[in-house]
Amino acid sequence: MQREGISQRLELALRWSARWHDGQRRKGGDIPYFLHAAAVAMILDRAGFDEDVVIAGVLHDVVEDTAATCADITQRFGPGVAELVRQCSEIKTDTQGRKRPWIDRKRDHLAALAEASIAARGVILADKLHNLISIELDLDEGRPVWSLFNADRSQVLWYYQATIETCDGEDPRVHALATMCREVLTRIESRG
């Protein structure tokens, strides 16, 4: 669906995402983290998702990586957007507030994604697509990539593949995003 311009609600989501992610940078670089949130929203918009899904794309990492809560999102953007963000968020800490092991977080997240809505799967695939494009660009520029993760290269690639397979489905928008992810992932894997 082609939309003209930008709504006040989407502008508000962009502003809140920029505030919540203020000072954060992408892995191993000087790129503001907010670029990722905006790119995910652009991917979702181009794929034809509705505004709530695009807004969830802008906000998909705020509960996971900032002080923002699902209640904050519900208050500003409604329960539908908050639920999408919740479905996209990993549980990074245990009940004592300690960071959980990478593999445990990823396995639990994959299990949750198997039950996630089509819209949440779209957000996750848009997130993975932008991450993969960023990884490929960093590799092209000779930047260190694999040492920046909390897992080795093979584990990171396994997680991307598993996420793509878990999220792919009958919805043509979701399937198209999964296909694009596979194409970039294949190019990255071929680099050895």
C-alpha positions as CSV (number, residue, x, y, z in Angstrom):
1,M,0.0,0.0,0.0
2,Q,1.4,3.4,-1.0
3,R,1.2,6.1,1.6
4,E,1.7,9.7,1.1
5,G,3.9,11.7,3.6
6,I,4.2,10.8,7.2
7,S,1.6,10.8,9.9
8,Q,2.1,12.6,13.2
9,R,1.9,9.3,15.0
10,L,4.8,7.9,13.0
11,E,6.8,11.1,13.5
12,L,6.1,10.7,17.2
13,A,7.4,7.1,17.1
14,L,10.6,8.3,15.3
15,R,11.2,11.0,17.9
16,W,10.6,8.6,20.9
17,S,12.9,5.9,19.3
18,A,15.6,8.5,18.7
19,R,15.3,9.7,22.4
20,W,15.3,6.2,23.8
21,H,18.3,5.1,21.7
22,D,20.2,8.4,22.2
23,G,23.9,7.8,22.7
24,Q,23.7,4.2,21.5
25,R,25.9,3.1,18.5
26,R,25.8,0.2,16.2
27,K,28.2,-2.7,16.9
28,G,31.8,-1.7,16.5
29,G,31.2,1.7,14.9
30,D,30.2,5.3,15.2
31,I,26.8,4.9,13.5
32,P,23.9,6.0,15.7
33,Y,21.7,3.1,16.7
34,F,18.6,5.0,15.6
35,L,19.6,4.4,12.0
36,H,18.8,0.8,12.5
37,A,15.3,1.5,13.9
38,A,14.6,3.9,11.0
39,A,15.8,1.4,8.4
40,V,13.7,-1.4,9.8
41,A,10.6,0.9,9.6
42,M,11.5,1.7,6.0
43,I,11.8,-1.9,5.1
44,L,8.4,-2.7,6.6
45,D,6.8,0.3,4.9
46,R,8.2,-0.8,1.5
47,A,7.0,-4.3,2.1
48,G,3.4,-3.0,2.5
49,F,2.8,-3.4,6.2
50,D,0.3,-1.0,8.0
51,E,1.3,1.9,10.1
52,D,1.1,0.0,13.4
53,V,3.7,-2.5,12.1
54,V,5.9,0.3,10.8
55,I,5.8,2.0,14.2
56,A,6.6,-1.3,15.9
57,G,9.6,-1.5,13.6
58,V,10.8,1.9,14.7
59,L,10.4,0.8,18.3
60,H,11.3,-2.9,18.0
61,D,14.5,-2.7,20.2
62,V,13.5,-0.1,22.8
63,V,12.2,-2.5,25.4
64,E,15.1,-4.8,24.9
65,D,17.9,-2.2,24.8
66,T,16.7,1.0,26.6
67,A,14.8,2.0,29.7
68,A,11.5,2.0,27.8
69,T,8.8,-0.4,28.8
70,C,5.8,-2.0,27.1
71,A,3.7,0.3,29.3
72,D,5.5,3.4,27.8
73,I,4.7,2.1,24.3
74,T,1.1,1.3,25.2
75,Q,0.6,4.8,26.6
76,R,2.0,6.5,23.6
77,F,1.1,4.2,20.7
78,G,-1.5,1.8,21.9
79,P,-1.7,-1.9,23.0
80,G,-1.4,-3.2,19.5
81,V,2.0,-1.7,18.9
82,A,3.2,-2.6,22.4
83,E,2.2,-6.2,21.8
84,L,4.2,-6.3,18.6
85,V,7.2,-4.9,20.3
86,R,6.8,-7.4,23.1
87,Q,6.7,-10.3,20.7
88,C,10.0,-9.0,19.1
89,S,11.9,-8.5,22.3
90,E,14.3,-11.0,23.8
91,I,14.5,-11.5,27.5
92,K,18.1,-10.5,28.1
93,T,18.4,-10.8,31.9
94,D,17.4,-13.4,34.4
95,T,15.2,-12.8,37.5
96,Q,18.3,-11.5,39.4
97,G,19.0,-8.9,36.6
98,R,22.1,-10.8,35.3
99,K,22.7,-11.0,31.6
100,R,21.6,-14.4,30.3
101,P,23.9,-16.5,28.1
102,W,23.7,-15.7,24.4
103,I,22.6,-19.2,23.3
104,D,19.8,-19.4,25.9
105,R,18.4,-16.0,24.8
106,K,18.5,-17.0,21.2
107,R,16.8,-20.4,21.7
108,D,14.1,-18.9,23.9
109,H,13.5,-16.1,21.3
110,L,13.2,-18.6,18.5
111,A,10.7,-20.6,20.5
112,A,8.7,-17.4,21.1
113,L,8.9,-16.5,17.4
114,A,7.3,-19.8,16.4
115,E,4.1,-18.5,18.1
116,A,4.4,-14.9,17.0
117,S,2.0,-13.1,14.8
118,I,2.6,-12.5,11.1
119,A,3.2,-8.8,11.8
120,A,5.8,-9.6,14.5
121,R,7.5,-12.0,12.2
122,G,7.6,-9.2,9.6
123,V,9.3,-6.9,12.1
124,I,11.8,-9.6,13.0
125,L,12.7,-10.3,9.4
126,A,13.0,-6.6,8.6
127,D,15.4,-6.3,11.6
128,K,17.4,-9.3,10.4
129,L,17.5,-8.0,6.8
130,H,18.9,-4.7,7.9
131,N,21.4,-6.4,10.3
132,L,22.6,-8.7,7.4
133,I,22.9,-5.8,5.0
134,S,25.0,-4.0,7.7
135,I,27.2,-7.1,8.2
136,E,27.8,-7.4,4.5
137,L,28.6,-3.8,4.2
138,D,31.0,-3.9,7.1
139,L,32.7,-7.0,5.6
140,D,33.0,-5.1,2.2
141,E,34.7,-2.2,4.1
142,G,37.1,-4.6,5.9
143,R,35.7,-3.8,9.3
144,P,35.8,-6.5,12.0
145,V,32.5,-8.2,12.3
146,W,32.5,-11.5,14.0
147,S,34.5,-10.4,17.1
148,L,31.8,-8.0,18.0
149,F,29.2,-10.6,18.7
150,N,28.7,-12.6,22.0
151,A,29.0,-15.8,19.9
152,D,31.3,-17.1,17.2
153,R,30.6,-16.7,13.4
154,S,29.0,-20.2,13.0
155,Q,26.6,-19.5,15.9
156,V,25.6,-16.1,14.6
157,L,25.0,-17.5,11.1
158,W,23.0,-20.4,12.6
159,Y,20.8,-18.0,14.5
160,Y,20.1,-15.9,11.4
161,Q,19.2,-19.0,9.4
162,A,17.0,-20.4,12.2
163,T,15.2,-17.0,12.6
164,I,14.6,-16.8,8.9
165,E,13.2,-20.3,8.8
166,T,11.0,-19.8,11.9
167,C,9.6,-16.5,10.6
168,D,9.0,-17.4,7.0
169,G,5.4,-18.2,6.1
170,E,2.5,-17.9,3.7
171,D,2.1,-14.2,3.9
172,P,3.7,-12.8,0.7
173,R,5.2,-9.8,2.5
174,V,6.8,-12.0,5.1
175,H,7.9,-14.6,2.5
176,A,9.5,-11.8,0.4
177,L,11.5,-10.5,3.5
178,A,12.6,-14.0,4.3
179,T,13.8,-14.5,0.7
180,M,15.8,-11.2,0.8
181,C,17.3,-12.3,4.1
182,R,18.4,-15.7,2.6
183,E,20.0,-14.0,-0.4
184,V,22.1,-11.7,1.8
185,L,22.9,-14.5,4.3
186,T,24.1,-16.7,1.4
187,R,26.5,-14.0,0.2
188,I,27.8,-13.6,3.7
189,E,28.3,-17.4,4.2
190,S,30.1,-17.7,0.9
191,R,32.8,-15.4,2.2
192,G,34.2,-18.1,4.5
